[in-house]
Structures are given as structure tokens and as C-alpha cells.
Amino acid sequence: MKEFALIFRLKDISDSKPSPEQIQERMNWLANIVAQNRLVDKGNTLLPDPSSAKTVKPGNMITDGPYTEIKEFISGYIVVRAESIDEAVEMAKGNPIFKIGGNIEVREVLKVGN
């Protein structure tokens, strides 16, 4: 089996503060992945408000927040185990983030030396 990062992205900063019902929906989705023994790393399914972030650029230049050019921000991630990227995409499809206009980027995690 391979490992895949599911990277959660949101467009609206207000969506990064989910309601208790939304949190429960997300936890139910994650529990299903755990029950299948497919969770490799729970990562951080909820990262704080990106306005508290710093970005390090070449030449040790540091700016506040994420890049201003992007129209969405990473709100969290997990790493799952799947046979293929298509299987990982199928897992991602059940996430309730889509109900609030978010999306999930699915990427294979490559191990050094493999």
C-alpha cells in the first residue's frame, strides 16, 4: 500500500471555525478511515487561522500570513494508506468539507530511499 496526504483547503477564513455539528461530521468521517485501518498520520485536521502564520521566503525574508496571491488556505491535513491515488480520492470524497465550499488535494507521499 502507498501513503497519500489529504490536504484540506478552504476559501473563507470564517469556515476555519466549524460548528460543533461540523466538527462531529468531520470526526465521523475520520473514524470511518480509522476503522478501516487506513489512517497513517492524523496530522492536524484543523489548523488555526492563517492570519497568525508566517511565510519564509528566499534571502530569509519573513512576511506575515500566507502568500497573498493565493485565494484559499490550507486548513489541515491527514495521511492515509491506500492501494492507489484513485482509492485515496474515494476516501476524500466522503469528507464534509465540500458542504462549505472547501476542497481536498490528494498527493502521494514519497518515502526517501523508496
All heavy atoms as an XYZ file, in Angstrom:
889
protein
N       0.843     -1.188      0.000
C       0.000      0.000      0.000
C       0.884      1.246      0.000
O       1.979      1.239      0.526
C      -0.898      0.024      1.228
C      -2.031     -0.924      1.169
S      -3.463     -0.200      1.951
C      -4.604     -1.487      1.648
N       0.325      2.300     -0.547
C       1.018      3.587     -0.606
C       0.386      4.525      0.415
O      -0.689      4.254      0.955
C       0.883      4.180     -2.004
C       1.497      3.316     -3.090
C       1.256      3.944     -4.440
C       1.857      3.083     -5.541
N       1.593      3.653     -6.861
N       1.077      5.630      0.659
C       0.545      6.651      1.557
C       0.229      7.907      0.764
O       0.950      8.265     -0.168
C       1.558      6.955      2.668
C       1.771      5.775      3.586
C       2.781      6.051      4.693
O       3.272      7.189      4.813
O       3.077      5.099      5.440
N      -0.878      8.553      1.166
C      -1.330      9.759      0.483
C      -1.684     10.828      1.511
O      -2.333     10.539      2.512
C      -2.559      9.458     -0.382
C      -2.271      8.489     -1.485
C      -2.396      7.121     -1.270
C      -1.856      8.940     -2.723
C      -2.113      6.219     -2.280
C      -1.560      8.042     -3.734
C      -1.690      6.681     -3.515
N      -1.264     12.059      1.237
C      -1.646     13.198      2.069
C      -2.957     13.747      1.525
O      -3.103     13.949      0.316
C      -0.570     14.274      2.035
N      -3.912     13.958      2.415
C      -5.154     14.642      2.068
C      -5.028     16.032      2.678
O      -5.001     16.181      3.903
C      -6.373     13.915      2.621
C      -6.543     12.438      2.256
C      -7.875     11.908      2.785
C      -6.442     12.213      0.765
N      -4.911     17.026      1.838
C      -4.670     18.402      2.279
C      -5.969     19.179      2.127
O      -6.492     19.337      1.026
C      -3.544     19.038      1.452
C      -2.277     18.175      1.564
C      -3.298     20.481      1.904
C      -1.210     18.494      0.534
N      -6.497     19.642      3.244
C      -7.789     20.329      3.272
C      -7.592     21.818      3.031
O      -6.783     22.466      3.698
C      -8.474     20.119      4.624
C      -8.540     18.672      5.020
C      -7.820     18.198      6.102
C      -9.295     17.773      4.293
C      -7.869     16.869      6.467
C      -9.355     16.426      4.646
C      -8.633     15.978      5.735
N      -8.350     22.359      2.087
C      -8.254     23.783      1.738
C      -9.626     24.443      1.855
O     -10.634     23.849      1.499
C      -7.727     23.959      0.325
C      -6.330     23.435      0.129
C      -5.876     23.664     -1.314
N      -4.578     23.085     -1.556
C      -3.423     23.694     -1.345
N      -3.407     24.914     -0.869
N      -2.280     23.096     -1.603
N      -9.608     25.691      2.328
C     -10.824     26.497      2.443
C     -10.601     27.846      1.765
O      -9.467     28.317      1.676
C     -11.191     26.717      3.910
C     -11.617     25.482      4.691
C     -11.705     25.798      6.177
C     -12.954     24.967      4.181
N     -11.692     28.473      1.343
C     -11.601     29.793      0.723
C     -11.917     30.909      1.712
O     -11.387     31.989      1.628
C     -12.557     29.893     -0.463
C     -12.125     29.048     -1.625
C     -13.056     29.224     -2.799
C     -12.569     28.349     -3.937
N     -13.412     28.431     -5.099
N     -12.804     30.633      2.630
C     -13.285     31.654      3.554
C     -12.751     31.374      4.953
O     -12.952     30.290      5.488
C     -14.813     31.662      3.563
C     -15.398     32.820      4.338
O     -14.696     33.434      5.174
O     -16.580     33.122      4.117
N     -12.095     32.348      5.536
C     -11.483     32.172      6.856
C     -12.524     31.847      7.923
O     -12.234     31.140      8.885
C     -10.658     33.411      7.223
C      -9.599     33.034      8.220
C     -11.499     34.531      7.747
C      -8.479     34.011      8.308
N     -13.762     32.299      7.730
C     -14.804     32.015      8.732
C     -15.120     30.521      8.775
O     -15.587     30.015      9.785
C     -16.066     32.818      8.441
O     -16.642     32.418      7.210
N     -14.846     29.801      7.683
C     -15.091     28.360      7.668
C     -14.074     27.591      8.484
O     -14.253     26.412      8.748
C     -15.068     27.833      6.224
C     -16.231     28.355      5.410
O     -17.283     28.661      6.010
O     -16.084     28.479      4.177
N     -12.980     28.245      8.893
C     -11.963     27.555      9.686
C     -12.387     27.411     11.141
O     -11.701     26.785     11.928
C     -10.618     28.286      9.597
O     -10.687     29.541     10.238
N     -13.537     27.965     11.490
C     -14.082     27.837     12.841
C     -15.402     27.076     12.741
O     -16.473     27.662     12.734
C     -14.288     29.223     13.445
C     -12.992     29.980     13.594
C     -13.206     31.368     14.109
C     -11.865     32.059     14.148
N     -11.895     33.403     13.677
N     -15.321     25.742     12.631
C     -16.527     24.944     12.418
C     -17.446     24.903     13.635
O     -17.012     25.052     14.771
C     -15.981     23.556     12.111
C     -14.654     23.523     12.793
C     -14.123     24.925     12.728
N     -18.717     24.657     13.353
C     -19.705     24.490     14.417
C     -19.493     23.125     15.057
O     -18.837     22.249     14.476
C     -21.116     24.568     13.820
O     -21.358     23.416     13.015
N     -20.062     22.898     16.241
C     -19.956     21.567     16.862
C     -20.490     20.454     15.952
O     -19.927     19.372     15.908
C     -20.794     21.703     18.137
C     -20.739     23.162     18.464
C     -20.714     23.866     17.136
N     -21.550     20.749     15.208
C     -22.106     19.747     14.289
C     -21.115     19.424     13.169
O     -20.950     18.267     12.778
C     -23.430     20.240     13.690
C     -24.546     20.388     14.703
C     -24.471     21.708     15.497
O     -23.786     22.672     15.066
O     -25.088     21.764     16.568
N     -20.449     20.461     12.634
C     -19.463     20.251     11.567
C     -18.264     19.461     12.091
O     -17.746     18.587     11.396
C     -19.005     21.584     10.981
C     -20.073     22.272     10.170
C     -19.696     23.691      9.805
O     -19.099     24.428     10.596
N     -20.061     24.095      8.594
N     -17.851     19.753     13.306
C     -16.740     19.009     13.910
C     -17.125     17.537     14.048
O     -16.343     16.644     13.731
C     -16.335     19.609     15.274
C     -15.676     20.973     15.067
C     -15.399     18.660     16.030
C     -15.410     21.738     16.354
N     -18.356     17.277     14.492
C     -18.811     15.895     14.653
C     -18.844     15.172     13.315
O     -18.430     14.018     13.223
C     -20.193     15.849     15.312
C     -20.621     14.442     15.659
C     -19.668     13.756     16.631
O     -19.329     14.290     17.670
N     -19.195     12.563     16.266
N     -19.297     15.847     12.263
C     -19.306     15.244     10.923
C     -17.891     14.865     10.485
O     -17.668     13.788      9.953
C     -19.875     16.239      9.907
C     -21.299     16.001      9.529
C     -21.706     16.877      8.365
O     -21.545     18.111      8.444
O     -22.179     16.322      7.362
N     -16.949     15.775     10.715
C     -15.551     15.509     10.344
C     -14.985     14.343     11.142
O     -14.272     13.506     10.608
C     -14.694     16.754     10.570
C     -15.020     17.878      9.634
C     -14.244     19.122      9.951
N     -14.732     20.248      9.179
C     -14.284     21.467      9.305
N     -13.309     21.738     10.144
N     -14.776     22.438      8.565
N     -15.318     14.293     12.427
C     -14.806     13.219     13.270
C     -15.399     11.868     12.851
O     -14.711     10.851     12.887
C     -15.090     13.513     14.750
C     -14.378     14.769     15.268
S     -12.618     14.848     14.864
C     -11.987     13.522     15.819
N     -16.666     11.857     12.446
C     -17.289     10.623     11.963
C     -16.606     10.136     10.684
O     -16.363      8.938     10.524
C     -18.785     10.828     11.712
C     -19.566     11.036     12.991
O     -19.081     10.754     14.084
N     -20.765     11.561     12.869
N     -16.293     11.059      9.783
C     -15.598     10.713      8.544
C     -14.220     10.120      8.873
O     -13.837      9.089      8.340
C     -15.459     11.962      7.663
C     -14.611     11.767      6.453
C     -14.987     11.169      5.282
C     -13.249     12.150      6.296
N     -13.932     11.169      4.407
C     -12.850     11.764      5.001
C     -12.325     12.796      7.117
C     -11.569     11.995      4.514
C     -11.044     13.026      6.637
C     -10.686     12.631      5.349
N     -13.504     10.767      9.790
C     -12.174     10.295     10.181
C     -12.263      8.938     10.886
O     -11.442      8.053     10.653
C     -11.493     11.326     11.083
C     -10.033     11.084     11.416
C      -9.179     11.012     10.153
C      -9.517     12.193     12.324
N     -13.273      8.751     11.723
C     -13.451      7.473     12.431
C     -13.648      6.325     11.445
O     -13.181      5.209     11.683
C     -14.634      7.565     13.394
N     -14.311      6.592     10.342
C     -14.504      5.571      9.313
C     -13.159      5.155      8.713
O     -12.913      3.971      8.481
C     -15.442      6.092      8.220
C     -15.730      5.054      7.169
O     -15.989      3.900      7.476
N     -15.669      5.470      5.919
N     -12.276      6.106      8.469
C     -10.941      5.800      7.939
C     -10.132      5.016      8.971
O      -9.459      4.040      8.636
C     -10.223      7.094      7.505
C     -10.933      7.669      6.270
C      -8.744      6.845      7.209
C     -10.449      9.024      5.840
N     -10.228      5.403     10.229
C      -9.533      4.691     11.308
C     -10.047      3.252     11.397
O      -9.265      2.312     11.529
C      -9.703      5.429     12.658
C      -9.205      4.587     13.818
C      -8.975      6.773     12.627
N     -11.363      3.081     11.303
C     -11.960      1.740     11.408
C     -11.478      0.810     10.301
O     -11.421     -0.403     10.486
C     -13.482      1.851     11.379
N     -11.096      1.370      9.170
C     -10.578      0.578      8.052
C      -9.064      0.375      8.151
O      -8.458     -0.192      7.250
C     -10.889      1.272      6.728
C     -12.350      1.409      6.425
C     -12.560      2.216      5.163
O     -11.912      1.985      4.155
N     -13.473      3.175      5.219
N      -8.472      0.874      9.238
C      -7.024      0.815      9.439
C      -6.267      1.473      8.285
O      -5.262      0.959      7.816
C      -6.545     -0.628      9.643
C      -5.152     -0.680     10.238
O      -4.749      0.226     10.966
N      -4.402     -1.714      9.916
N      -6.781      2.618      7.832
C      -6.177      3.337      6.712
C      -5.512      4.643      7.137
O      -4.907      5.303      6.319
C      -7.239      3.639      5.645
C      -7.875      2.414      5.027
C      -6.837      1.631      4.227
N      -7.399      0.447      3.623
C      -7.587      0.296      2.326
N      -7.294      1.257      1.502
N      -8.079     -0.821      1.878
N      -5.647      5.034      8.401
C      -5.039      6.284      8.863
C      -3.585      6.036      9.230
O      -3.277      5.197     10.068
C      -5.793      6.837     10.077
C      -5.324      8.209     10.555
C      -5.607      9.279      9.509
C      -5.996      8.564     11.870
N      -2.669      6.759      8.587
C      -1.240      6.637      8.849
C      -0.813      7.724      9.832
O      -0.070      7.481     10.770
C      -0.422      6.775      7.543
C       1.072      6.784      7.816
C      -0.779      5.655      6.580
N      -1.293      8.937      9.609
C      -0.921     10.088     10.440
C      -2.127     11.000     10.524
O      -2.639     11.446      9.496
C       0.265     10.813      9.803
C       0.770     12.002     10.608
O       0.088     12.445     11.549
O       1.855     12.502     10.275
N      -2.601     11.250     11.750
C      -3.775     12.111     11.890
C      -3.444     13.562     11.600
O      -4.334     14.396     11.518
C      -4.396     11.977     13.271
C      -3.538     12.497     14.387
C      -4.228     12.359     15.718
C      -3.306     12.904     16.787
N      -3.948     13.105     18.041
N      -2.156     13.866     11.389
C      -1.773     15.224     11.019
C      -2.427     16.239     11.909
O      -2.417     16.124     13.129
N      -3.042     17.184     11.284
C      -3.801     18.189     12.007
C      -4.992     18.523     11.140
O      -4.860     19.201     10.130
C      -2.961     19.436     12.282
C      -3.649     20.368     13.234
O      -4.866     20.454     13.258
N      -2.874     21.064     14.023
N      -6.151     18.015     11.508
C      -7.329     18.220     10.687
C      -7.887     19.632     10.820
O      -8.737     20.025     10.043
C      -8.431     17.204     11.015
O      -8.763     17.300     12.385
C      -7.981     15.800     10.689
N      -7.413     20.397     11.781
C      -7.822     21.790     11.925
C      -6.612     22.643     12.296
O      -6.122     22.580     13.412
C      -8.888     21.944     13.014
C     -10.242     21.316     12.741
C     -11.120     21.401     13.975
C     -10.922     22.004     11.582
N      -6.125     23.412     11.355
C      -5.040     24.346     11.646
C      -5.659     25.687     12.031
O      -6.750     26.025     11.579
C      -4.141     24.517     10.419
C      -3.347     23.280     10.000
C      -2.594     23.559      8.695
C      -2.383     22.860     11.077
N      -4.966     26.489     12.839
C      -5.534     27.774     13.248
C      -5.635     28.758     12.081
O      -5.100     28.531     11.003
C      -4.564     28.271     14.314
C      -3.321     27.497     14.127
C      -3.680     26.225     13.437
N      -6.293     29.844     12.342
C      -6.472     30.938     11.404
C      -5.148     31.278     10.716
O      -4.146     31.517     11.377
C      -6.981     32.130     12.218
C      -7.228     33.378     11.419
O      -6.698     33.506     10.303
O      -7.952     34.240     11.935
N      -5.109     31.313      9.376
C      -3.848     31.564      8.678
C      -3.287     32.971      8.878
O      -2.130     33.222      8.560
C      -4.187     31.315      7.208
C      -5.644     31.510      7.123
C      -6.211     31.088      8.452
N      -4.080     33.887      9.421
C      -3.552     35.233      9.643
C      -2.465     35.227     10.718
O      -1.698     36.173     10.826
C      -4.674     36.203     10.024
O      -5.223     35.840     11.276
N      -2.379     34.145     11.495
C      -1.328     34.046     12.512
C      -0.071     33.377     11.957
O       0.896     33.181     12.672
C      -1.836     33.262     13.721
O      -2.120     31.927     13.348
N      -0.095     33.024     10.658
C       1.037     32.326     10.032
C       2.144     33.292      9.627
O       1.938     34.496      9.533
C       0.548     31.566      8.797
N       3.307     32.743      9.386
C       4.452     33.476      8.840
C       4.906     32.723      7.600
O       4.801     31.499      7.528
C       5.620     33.524      9.823
C       5.296     34.172     11.156
C       5.460     35.645     11.059
C       5.278     36.262     12.448
N       5.094     37.682     12.376
N       5.407     33.423      6.618
C       5.947     32.798      5.418
C       7.415     33.187      5.300
O       7.755     34.371      5.385
C       5.179     33.269      4.158
O       3.817     32.881      4.306
C       5.758     32.651      2.903
N       8.278     32.183      5.134
C       9.709     32.415      4.973
C      10.008     32.315      3.484
O       9.671     31.332      2.829
C      10.543     31.375      5.755
C      12.026     31.647      5.581
C      10.153     31.391      7.229
N      10.662     33.350      2.952
C      10.985     33.417      1.528
C      12.503     33.423      1.361
O      13.236     33.595      2.331
C      10.372     34.692      0.929
C       8.851     34.718      1.010
C       8.295     35.969      0.380
C       6.774     35.974      0.452
N       6.213     37.143     -0.204
N      12.966     33.230      0.126
C      14.416     33.256     -0.109
C      15.060     34.527      0.455
O      14.440     35.592      0.495
C      14.522     33.227     -1.639
C      13.273     32.549     -2.093
C      12.216     32.994     -1.112
N      16.292     34.386      0.890
C      17.002     35.513      1.485
C      16.575     35.787      2.911
O      16.774     36.871      3.441
N      15.944     34.785      3.552
C      15.459     34.910      4.932
C      14.463     36.046      5.120
O      14.375     36.624      6.201
C      16.633     35.035      5.915
C      17.399     33.750      6.026
O      16.813     32.667      5.942
N      18.701     33.850      6.181
N      13.731     36.384      4.078
C      12.682     37.392      4.200
C      11.450     36.715      4.801
O      11.029     35.649      4.346
C      12.328     37.986      2.839
C      11.370     39.143      2.961
S      11.228     40.041      1.421
C       9.885     39.146      0.679
N      10.892     37.320      5.831
C       9.741     36.753      6.536
C       8.572     37.719      6.416
O       8.717     38.921      6.673
C      10.085     36.498      8.018
C      11.262     35.510      8.094
C       8.867     35.970      8.772
C      11.864     35.379      9.458
N       7.415     37.193      6.018
C       6.215     38.020      5.928
C       5.130     37.427      6.821
O       5.163     36.256      7.165
C       5.690     38.082      4.473
O       5.362     36.771      4.042
C       6.717     38.689      3.536
N       4.179     38.257      7.190
C       3.042     37.794      7.978
C       2.045     37.098      7.078
O       1.816     37.517      5.939
C       2.350     38.961      8.675
C       3.193     39.544      9.797
O       4.002     38.792     10.364
O       3.037     40.732     10.098
N       1.447     36.039      7.591
C       0.387     35.338      6.887
C       0.872     34.517      5.712
O       2.054     34.475      5.403
N      -0.086     33.856      5.047
C       0.254     33.059      3.869
C       0.476     33.972      2.673
O       0.268     35.182      2.752
C      -0.986     32.184      3.681
C      -2.095     32.990      4.249
C      -1.489     33.778      5.394
N       0.890     33.390      1.563
C       1.072     34.186      0.352
C      -0.212     34.915      0.015
O      -1.287     34.331      0.024
C       1.456     33.285     -0.834
C       2.836     32.722     -0.736
C       3.034     31.369     -0.503
C       3.936     33.544     -0.874
C       4.303     30.838     -0.416
C       5.216     33.017     -0.792
C       5.400     31.669     -0.559
O       6.653     31.156     -0.475
N      -0.102     36.183     -0.323
C      -1.299     36.958     -0.650
C      -1.866     36.598     -2.012
O      -3.003     36.894     -2.309
C      -0.982     38.470     -0.627
O       0.095     38.722     -1.534
C      -0.613     38.924      0.756
N      -1.073     35.945     -2.859
C      -1.537     35.608     -4.202
C      -2.559     34.469     -4.191
O      -3.309     34.312     -5.132
C      -0.362     35.182     -5.101
C       0.664     36.262     -5.333
C       1.724     36.308     -4.238
O       1.934     35.286     -3.550
O       2.319     37.367     -4.051
N      -2.558     33.647     -3.148
C      -3.468     32.507     -3.154
C      -4.861     32.930     -2.710
O      -5.020     33.871     -1.946
C      -2.949     31.343     -2.282
C      -2.820     31.760     -0.820
C      -1.655     30.798     -2.806
C      -2.480     30.609      0.098
N      -5.844     32.239     -3.208
C      -7.217     32.575     -2.888
C      -7.828     31.585     -1.892
O      -8.992     31.669     -1.571
C      -8.045     32.616     -4.163
C      -7.606     33.732     -5.092
C      -8.575     33.892     -6.228
C      -8.354     35.059     -7.110
N      -7.091     35.586     -7.336
N      -7.051     30.632     -1.444
C      -7.516     29.687     -0.452
C      -6.348     29.335      0.460
O      -5.202     29.648      0.151
C      -8.095     28.438     -1.120
C      -7.165     27.752     -2.077
C      -7.856     26.667     -2.883
O      -9.081     26.693     -3.018
O      -7.147     25.796     -3.380
N      -6.652     28.722      1.587
C      -5.592     28.388      2.529
C      -5.754     26.959      3.012
O      -6.836     26.390      2.954
C      -5.568     29.374      3.705
C      -6.815     29.347      4.541
C      -6.889     28.536      5.664
C      -7.912     30.125      4.219
C      -8.035     28.494      6.430
C      -9.064     30.089      4.981
C      -9.122     29.276      6.088
N      -4.638     26.398      3.460
C      -4.648     25.041      3.999
C      -5.213     25.089      5.407
O      -4.721     25.831      6.247
C      -3.228     24.440      3.995
C      -2.739     24.287      2.552
C      -3.203     23.095      4.729
C      -1.285     23.880      2.431
N      -6.253     24.288      5.639
C      -6.867     24.279      6.964
C      -6.499     23.035      7.764
O      -6.780     22.965      8.942
C      -8.395     24.381      6.840
O      -8.905     23.258      6.166
N      -5.847     22.062      7.128
C      -5.433     20.860      7.837
C      -5.002     19.781      6.867
O      -5.036     19.969      5.652
N      -4.596     18.645      7.417
C      -4.180     17.518      6.581
C      -4.204     16.238      7.402
O      -4.190     16.283      8.630
C      -2.758     17.725      6.025
C      -1.702     17.616      7.092
C      -1.059     16.403      7.325
C      -1.375     18.693      7.911
C      -0.109     16.280      8.338
C      -0.438     18.578      8.907
C       0.193     17.371      9.118
O       1.113     17.247     10.130
N      -4.264     15.113      6.699
C      -4.040     13.797      7.299
C      -3.281     12.974      6.269
O      -3.196     13.357      5.096
C      -5.347     13.067      7.709
C      -6.218     12.748      6.493
C      -6.114     13.861      8.751
C      -7.403     11.839      6.806
N      -2.731     11.840      6.690
C      -2.082     10.910      5.767
C      -2.812      9.578      5.892
O      -3.013      9.084      6.996
C      -0.578     10.749      6.086
C       0.066      9.742      5.135
C       0.138     12.105      6.011
N      -3.217      9.047      4.725
C      -3.953      7.786      4.695
C      -3.184      6.739      3.887
O      -2.299      7.075      3.100
C      -5.367      7.969      4.095
C      -6.198      8.915      4.941
C      -5.303      8.434      2.649
N      -3.563      5.493      4.083
C      -2.980      4.372      3.354
C      -4.008      3.896      2.335
O      -5.177      3.682      2.688
C      -2.665      3.254      4.353
C      -1.935      2.083      3.822
C      -1.617      1.043      4.910
N      -0.837      1.611      6.020
C      -1.307      1.840      7.247
N      -2.546      1.572      7.554
N      -0.535      2.329      8.188
N      -3.577      3.734      1.072
C      -4.476      3.264      0.017
C      -3.666      2.542     -1.048
O      -2.457      2.745     -1.163
C      -5.229      4.442     -0.596
N      -4.338      1.721     -1.835
C      -3.679      0.985     -2.919
C      -3.275      1.908     -4.061
O      -2.290      1.666     -4.742
C      -4.602     -0.114     -3.464
C      -4.842     -1.253     -2.486
C      -3.604     -2.089     -2.221
O      -2.699     -2.126     -3.077
O      -3.531     -2.697     -1.133
N      -4.077      2.964     -4.292
C      -3.823      3.868     -5.416
C      -4.333      5.259     -5.087
O      -5.097      5.432     -4.132
C      -4.536      3.355     -6.671
O      -5.945      3.436     -6.473
N      -3.949      6.214     -5.920
C      -4.453      7.572     -5.718
C      -5.968      7.604     -5.912
O      -6.669      8.349     -5.228
C      -3.734      8.603     -6.611
C      -4.065     10.023     -6.129
C      -4.063      8.385     -8.077
C      -3.174     11.104     -6.672
N      -6.482      6.764     -6.814
C      -7.929      6.724     -7.023
C      -8.661      6.276     -5.762
O      -9.729      6.800     -5.433
C      -8.275      5.799     -8.191
C      -7.773      6.358     -9.519
O      -7.692      7.598     -9.662
O      -7.444      5.551    -10.409
N      -8.092      5.306     -5.043
C      -8.701      4.859     -3.793
C      -8.639      5.969     -2.742
O      -9.596      6.191     -1.998
C      -8.008      3.601     -3.295
C      -8.681      3.004     -2.086
C      -8.032      1.715     -1.612
O      -6.786      1.592     -1.672
O      -8.786      0.838     -1.173
N      -7.523      6.699     -2.685
C      -7.399      7.817     -1.741
C      -8.406      8.918     -2.077
O      -9.003      9.527     -1.177
C      -5.977      8.367     -1.758
N      -8.626      9.165     -3.365
C      -9.620     10.154     -3.789
C     -11.012      9.720     -3.337
O     -11.807     10.540     -2.867
C      -9.562     10.355     -5.324
C     -10.796     11.082     -5.843
C      -8.292     11.101     -5.710
N     -11.307      8.435     -3.448
C     -12.612      7.935     -2.997
C     -12.800      8.188     -1.503
O     -13.888      8.542     -1.060
C     -12.777      6.452     -3.325
C     -13.038      6.178     -4.788
C     -14.274      6.893     -5.325
O     -15.339      6.839     -4.680
O     -14.154      7.512     -6.397
N     -11.737      8.007     -0.712
C     -11.819      8.306      0.730
C     -12.120      9.785      0.939
O     -12.950     10.157      1.765
C     -10.495      7.967      1.420
C     -10.283      6.524      1.700
S      -8.791      6.350      2.717
C      -7.954      5.092      1.795
N     -11.421     10.629      0.189
C     -11.581     12.084      0.337
C     -12.997     12.532     -0.008
O     -13.524     13.468      0.613
C     -10.571     12.812     -0.543
N     -13.625     11.886     -0.957
C     -14.953     12.294     -1.423
C     -15.999     12.319     -0.313
O     -16.970     13.063     -0.398
C     -15.442     11.362     -2.534
C     -14.791     11.604     -3.865
C     -15.382     10.630     -4.887
C     -14.808     10.809     -6.256
N     -15.401      9.832     -7.212
N     -15.807     11.527      0.732
C     -16.786     11.475      1.814
C     -16.637     12.574      2.857
O     -17.449     12.677      3.769
N     -15.608     13.406      2.732
C     -15.365     14.444      3.733
C     -16.407     15.557      3.633
O     -16.719     16.020      2.541
C     -13.960     15.021      3.545
C     -13.552     15.895      4.702
O     -14.090     16.974      4.899
N     -12.594     15.432      5.466
N     -16.920     16.036      4.764
C     -17.941     17.083      4.739
C     -17.417     18.481      4.380
O     -18.196     19.416      4.294
C     -18.509     17.059      6.166
C     -17.432     16.470      6.998
C     -16.697     15.508      6.104
N     -16.119     18.638      4.127
C     -15.572     19.957      3.781
C     -16.213     20.519      2.514
O     -16.304     21.726      2.329
C     -14.027     19.907      3.649
C     -13.428     21.310      3.690
C     -13.615     19.170      2.376
C     -11.907     21.333      3.794
N     -16.680     19.630      1.647
C     -17.281     20.073      0.393
C     -18.579     20.835      0.618
O     -18.960     21.674     -0.184
C     -17.509     18.875     -0.542
C     -16.243     18.103     -0.793
C     -16.099     16.814     -0.312
C     -15.185     18.669     -1.482
C     -14.938     16.104     -0.529
C     -14.010     17.966     -1.705
C     -13.887     16.686     -1.222
N     -19.260     20.562      1.741
C     -20.513     21.245      2.062
C     -20.302     22.727      2.331
O     -21.248     23.508      2.248
C     -21.176     20.602      3.286
C     -21.662     19.198      3.048
C     -22.254     18.627      4.324
C     -22.714     17.192      4.120
N     -23.238     16.625      5.368
N     -19.070     23.111      2.685
C     -18.792     24.520      2.980
C     -17.878     25.137      1.914
O     -17.247     26.164      2.139
C     -18.198     24.707      4.399
C     -16.918     23.879      4.584
C     -19.230     24.367      5.465
C     -16.188     24.162      5.889
N     -17.801     24.489      0.757
C     -17.043     25.054     -0.359
C     -15.556     24.765     -0.346
O     -14.811     25.333     -1.132
N     -15.112     23.893      0.555
C     -13.696     23.551      0.603
C     -13.344     22.490     -0.420
O     -14.203     21.988     -1.144
N     -12.063     22.162     -0.475
C     -11.615     21.106     -1.363
C     -10.485     20.342     -0.701
O      -9.944     20.774      0.323
C     -11.217     21.653     -2.740
C     -10.025     22.577     -2.681
O      -8.889     22.154     -2.459
N     -10.262     23.866     -2.885
N     -10.145     19.194     -1.280
C      -9.080     18.350     -0.740
C      -8.108     18.019     -1.851
O      -8.505     17.491     -2.894
C      -9.643     17.045     -0.131
C     -10.628     17.363      0.988
C      -8.500     16.157      0.375
C     -11.333     16.143      1.558
N      -6.856     18.342     -1.626
C      -5.790     17.967     -2.548
C      -5.257     16.613     -2.090
O      -4.983     16.421     -0.906
C      -4.683     19.009     -2.503
C      -3.502     18.700     -3.369
C      -2.407     19.746     -3.254
O      -2.660     20.863     -2.750
O      -1.281     19.440     -3.660
N      -5.125     15.673     -3.005
C      -4.628     14.334     -2.682
C      -3.273     14.168     -3.356
O      -3.162     14.323     -4.567
C      -5.603     13.242     -3.175
C      -5.077     11.857     -2.819
C      -7.002     13.459     -2.587
N      -2.245     13.865     -2.553
C      -0.886     13.694     -3.076
C      -0.256     12.449     -2.495
O      -0.364     12.196     -1.294
C       0.014     14.849     -2.658
C      -0.204     16.115     -3.363
C       0.976     17.001     -3.050
N       0.766     18.323     -3.571
C       1.683     19.256     -3.561
N       2.870     19.004     -3.034
N       1.444     20.435     -4.047
N       0.451     11.721     -3.331
C       1.197     10.574     -2.826
C       2.371     11.059     -1.990
O       3.036     12.040     -2.343
C       1.705      9.694     -3.974
C       2.372      8.433     -3.479
C       2.767      7.470     -4.579
O       2.393      7.699     -5.744
O       3.442      6.483     -4.259
N       2.606     10.384     -0.881
C       3.746     10.684     -0.022
C       4.882      9.750     -0.433
O       4.726      8.534     -0.388
C       3.389     10.467      1.471
C       4.608     10.680      2.354
C       2.230     11.365      1.885
N       5.969     10.328     -0.871
C       7.104      9.530     -1.302
C       8.088      9.401     -0.138
O       8.409     10.390      0.507
C       7.796     10.162     -2.507
C       6.907     10.327     -3.744
C       7.687     11.047     -4.842
C       6.421      8.965     -4.226
N       8.533      8.191      0.093
C       9.493      7.926      1.163
C      10.900      8.038      0.594
O      11.170      7.549     -0.501
C       9.281      6.521      1.721
C       7.900      6.280      2.247
C       7.780      6.719      3.649
C       6.392      6.377      4.141
N       6.177      6.603      5.488
N      11.805      8.644      1.333
C      13.202      8.737      0.920
C      13.774      7.333      0.877
O      13.596      6.536      1.795
C      13.994      9.626      1.891
C      15.467      9.644      1.508
C      13.424     11.029      1.903
N      14.437      7.001     -0.235
C      15.040      5.687     -0.372
C      14.140      4.644     -0.994
O      14.547      3.530     -1.201
N      12.888      4.999     -1.288
C      11.960      4.028     -1.926
C      11.818      4.311     -3.392
O      11.866      5.320     -3.889
C      10.583      4.065     -1.259
C      10.611      3.440      0.116
O      11.547      2.738      0.472
N       9.575      3.696      0.875
